[in-house]
């Protein structure tokens, strides 16, 4: 397969959504909340206790709800709830319409008026667009795409990938069907 990269993935920023201890190997996780493979990768990364920086790769051409849902996650982030909101989105991808987004925000105790304003505001859309463009420039062609340093992993990572990073500590991952 040809290398389609025009730039490396951007370095970690102060405003990145990072979860996991500072001692772990950092995984840049470019994903879409409407993608079932991203949900599986998210589950595996979470169960492994991986140090993850989430970045958007939301493409309207793949799913009309991709960008609006990503903007909703940014609105939750503005109130300090990115990861709980992301976990809730991936746990129930069948309900990504506005009423369900508001219900998730309400369940997390977010200010709903602020949440609604923030998800529709230009900064949320600009961030989603910037991160999606950076993913494409770094060679991402599918979701999920993960980077460790500048090494690209397309698709859902398997057990061997986790073991190479030292994230195999007792995590039992389901075998592919």
C-alpha positions as CSV (number, residue, x, y, z in Angstrom):
1,X,0.0,0.0,0.0
2,X,1.3,3.4,-0.9
3,X,2.2,5.9,1.8
4,X,-0.3,8.8,1.4
5,X,1.1,11.0,4.1
6,X,1.8,14.6,3.4
7,X,2.6,15.5,7.1
8,X,3.2,13.7,10.4
9,X,0.4,13.6,12.9
10,X,0.4,16.8,15.0
11,X,2.2,16.6,18.3
12,X,0.2,16.5,21.5
13,X,-1.5,19.8,22.3
14,X,-2.5,21.3,25.6
15,X,-6.2,21.1,24.6
16,X,-6.1,17.4,23.4
17,X,-8.5,15.0,25.0
18,X,-6.1,12.7,26.9
19,X,-7.0,9.8,29.1
20,X,-4.6,7.5,30.9
21,X,-1.5,7.8,33.0
22,X,1.6,9.7,31.8
23,X,3.8,6.6,32.0
24,X,2.0,4.8,29.2
25,X,2.8,4.9,25.6
26,X,0.6,7.6,24.0
27,X,-1.8,6.5,21.3
28,X,-3.3,9.1,19.0
29,X,-6.8,7.8,18.3
30,X,-8.4,9.4,15.2
31,X,-12.0,8.3,15.2
32,X,-15.6,8.9,14.4
33,X,-18.4,8.5,17.0
34,X,-20.7,7.0,14.3
35,X,-18.2,4.3,13.3
36,X,-18.8,0.8,14.8
37,X,-15.1,-0.2,14.4
38,X,-14.1,3.0,16.3
39,X,-16.4,1.9,19.1
40,X,-14.6,-1.5,19.3
41,X,-11.2,0.2,19.2
42,X,-12.4,2.6,22.0
43,X,-13.5,-0.4,24.1
44,X,-10.3,-2.2,23.6
45,X,-8.1,0.9,24.4
46,X,-10.2,1.6,27.5
47,X,-10.1,-2.0,28.8
48,X,-6.3,-2.1,28.2
49,X,-5.8,1.1,30.2
50,X,-4.0,2.7,27.3
51,X,-2.9,6.4,27.4
52,X,-5.1,7.9,24.6
53,X,-5.4,11.2,22.9
54,X,-8.7,11.3,21.0
55,X,-8.9,13.3,17.8
56,X,-11.8,13.6,15.4
57,X,-11.9,12.1,12.0
58,X,-15.5,12.9,11.2
59,X,-16.5,12.7,7.5
60,X,-20.0,13.7,6.5
61,X,-19.7,11.5,3.4
62,X,-19.5,8.4,5.7
63,X,-22.3,9.5,8.0
64,X,-24.4,12.6,8.0
65,X,-24.3,12.7,11.8
66,X,-20.5,12.4,12.1
67,X,-19.8,16.1,12.4
68,X,-22.8,17.1,14.5
69,X,-22.0,14.3,17.0
70,X,-18.3,15.3,17.1
71,X,-19.4,18.9,17.8
72,X,-21.6,17.7,20.6
73,X,-18.6,15.9,22.1
74,X,-16.7,19.2,21.9
75,X,-19.6,21.0,23.7
76,X,-19.4,18.4,26.4
77,X,-15.6,18.9,26.6
78,X,-16.2,22.7,27.2
79,X,-17.8,21.6,30.4
80,X,-15.1,19.1,31.4
81,X,-17.0,16.0,30.3
82,X,-15.4,14.9,27.0
83,X,-14.5,11.3,28.1
84,X,-17.8,10.5,29.9
85,X,-19.7,11.8,26.9
86,X,-17.5,9.9,24.5
87,X,-18.0,6.7,26.5
88,X,-21.7,7.2,26.4
89,X,-21.7,7.8,22.6
90,X,-19.7,4.6,21.9
91,X,-21.8,2.6,24.3
92,X,-25.0,3.3,22.4
93,X,-24.3,4.3,18.8
94,X,-27.9,3.6,17.8
95,X,-29.0,6.8,19.4
96,X,-27.1,9.8,18.1
97,X,-29.9,12.2,17.2
98,X,-30.3,15.5,19.0
99,X,-32.8,14.3,21.7
100,X,-30.4,11.5,22.7
101,X,-27.4,13.9,22.8
102,X,-29.3,16.2,25.1
103,X,-30.3,13.3,27.3
104,X,-26.6,12.3,27.6
105,X,-25.7,15.9,28.5
106,X,-28.5,16.0,31.0
107,X,-27.4,12.7,32.6
108,X,-23.9,14.0,32.9
109,X,-25.2,17.2,34.7
110,X,-24.2,19.5,31.9
111,X,-25.7,23.0,31.5
112,X,-28.0,22.1,28.5
113,X,-28.4,25.7,27.2
114,X,-24.6,26.1,27.1
115,X,-24.2,22.6,25.7
116,X,-26.6,23.4,22.8
117,X,-24.9,26.8,22.2
118,X,-21.4,25.3,22.2
119,X,-22.2,22.4,19.9
120,X,-23.5,24.9,17.3
121,X,-20.7,27.4,17.7
122,X,-17.9,27.9,15.2
123,X,-15.1,26.8,17.5
124,X,-16.5,23.2,17.8
125,X,-16.9,22.8,14.0
126,X,-13.4,24.4,13.4
127,X,-11.7,21.9,15.8
128,X,-13.5,18.9,14.2
129,X,-12.5,20.1,10.7
130,X,-8.9,20.8,11.8
131,X,-8.4,17.4,13.4
132,X,-10.0,15.6,10.4
133,X,-7.8,17.4,7.9
134,X,-4.7,16.6,10.1
135,X,-5.7,12.9,10.1
136,X,-6.0,12.8,6.3
137,X,-2.7,14.7,5.9
138,X,-1.0,12.1,8.2
139,X,-2.2,9.3,6.0
140,X,-5.4,8.1,7.6
141,X,-7.7,6.5,5.1
142,X,-10.1,4.8,7.4
143,X,-11.6,5.0,10.9
144,X,-10.2,4.2,13.3
145,X,-6.6,5.2,12.6
146,X,-4.1,5.1,15.5
147,X,-0.6,6.5,15.7
148,X,2.1,5.6,18.1
149,X,4.9,8.0,17.5
150,X,4.5,8.3,13.7
151,X,3.7,4.6,13.1
152,X,0.2,4.3,11.7
153,X,-2.3,1.5,12.6
154,X,-5.4,1.4,10.4
155,X,-8.5,-0.3,11.7
156,X,-9.2,-2.0,15.1
157,X,-5.9,-3.0,16.7
158,X,-5.4,-6.7,17.6
159,X,-3.9,-8.4,20.6
160,X,-0.4,-8.4,19.1
161,X,-0.5,-4.6,18.7
162,X,-1.5,-4.1,22.3
163,X,1.2,-6.5,23.5
164,X,3.9,-4.6,21.5
165,X,2.9,-1.5,23.4
166,X,2.9,-3.2,26.7
167,X,-0.8,-2.9,27.1
168,X,-1.6,-6.6,27.5
169,X,-1.7,-6.6,31.3
170,X,-4.5,-9.1,31.9
171,X,-6.8,-7.7,29.3
172,X,-8.8,-10.4,27.6
173,X,-9.8,-9.2,24.2
174,X,-12.5,-11.1,22.2
175,X,-11.3,-13.1,19.3
176,X,-12.4,-11.8,15.8
177,X,-15.3,-13.7,14.4
